[in-house]
Structure formats: C-alpha cells, structure tokens
Amino acid sequence: MKKIQILGTGCAKCQKLAAVADEAARALGAPYELTKVTDLQEIMSFGVMFTPALVVDGEVKVAGKVPSPDEMKKLLA
C-alpha cells in the first residue's frame, strides 16, 4: 500500500495538492493511504522548506507547487 502524505498548514494550495493526489491515486487503482501533516516540526523533519509538499512512501517528491494530474500519476506510479 502506498503511503501518501501532504505536508502543509491547510492552505488552499495544500488542499489542492491533496485533491490532485487523491484523484491520481484513485485513477491508478492501487491501494493507498492519504494523510495530511500539519505539524511544523514534523514537516521540517522531512527537510521541506516550502509547502505544500508531497511525500510518497517517506520520500519527498514535490515541494512548493501543485503538479498537474498527469505529473501526479507519474509521481505516484
């Protein structure tokens, strides 16, 4: 099961990233768990300086932007 984490404080971009990730993961059809990380200490523990950020299975894939749905599918595949 893929573990997808959205790092951010809950801003509009963070919500958009979560929606795009959820949509892409559903389209891929693989089982996944999507969680939102809002604690700044935890976000900084990933070495992320810009939010929102996408973490897949513990690896930071994107920080500071929201990828397109097609880009997101590639990041999750």
C-alpha positions in Angstrom: 0.0 0.0 0.0 1.3 3.4 -1.0 1.6 5.9 1.8 0.9 9.4 0.5 1.5 12.4 2.8 0.5 16.0 2.1 2.8 18.4 4.1 1.3 21.8 4.8 -0.7 24.0 7.1 -4.0 23.6 5.4 -3.8 26.5 2.9 -5.6 26.5 -0.4 -2.6 25.0 -2.3 -2.3 22.3 0.3 -5.9 21.4 -0.2 -5.5 21.4 -4.0 -2.4 19.1 -3.7 -4.4 16.7 -1.5 -7.3 16.7 -4.0 -4.9 16.1 -7.0 -3.1 13.3 -5.2 -6.3 11.6 -4.2 -7.7 11.8 -7.7 -4.5 10.5 -9.3 -4.2 7.6 -6.7 -7.8 6.6 -7.4 -7.1 6.7 -11.2 -4.1 4.4 -10.7 -6.3 1.9 -8.8 -3.6 0.8 -6.3 -4.4 0.8 -2.6 -3.1 3.9 -0.8 -3.4 5.8 2.4 -3.5 9.6 2.2 -2.7 11.7 5.3 -2.2 15.4 5.9 0.7 16.5 8.0 0.1 20.0 9.5 2.6 20.0 12.4 5.5 22.3 11.5 8.1 20.2 13.4 7.1 17.1 11.5 7.1 19.0 8.2 10.6 20.3 8.9 11.7 16.7 9.8 11.3 15.9 6.1 13.7 18.8 5.2 10.9 20.7 3.4 11.2 24.4 3.3 8.3 25.2 1.0 4.7 23.9 1.3 2.7 22.3 0.1 4.8 19.2 -0.3 4.1 15.6 -1.4 5.7 12.7 0.3 5.3 9.2 -1.2 6.5 6.2 0.9 8.7 8.5 3.0 10.4 10.3 0.0 9.7 13.9 -0.8 8.6 14.1 -4.4 7.4 17.7 -4.8 7.7 20.8 -2.6 6.3 24.3 -3.1 4.0 23.6 -6.1 1.0 21.5 -7.1 1.7 19.2 -10.1 -0.8 18.6 -12.8 -2.9 15.4 -12.6 -0.7 13.7 -15.2 2.5 14.6 -13.4 0.9 13.4 -10.2 0.2 10.0 -11.7 3.9 9.6 -12.6 5.0 10.6 -9.1 2.7 8.0 -7.6 3.3 5.2 -10.1 
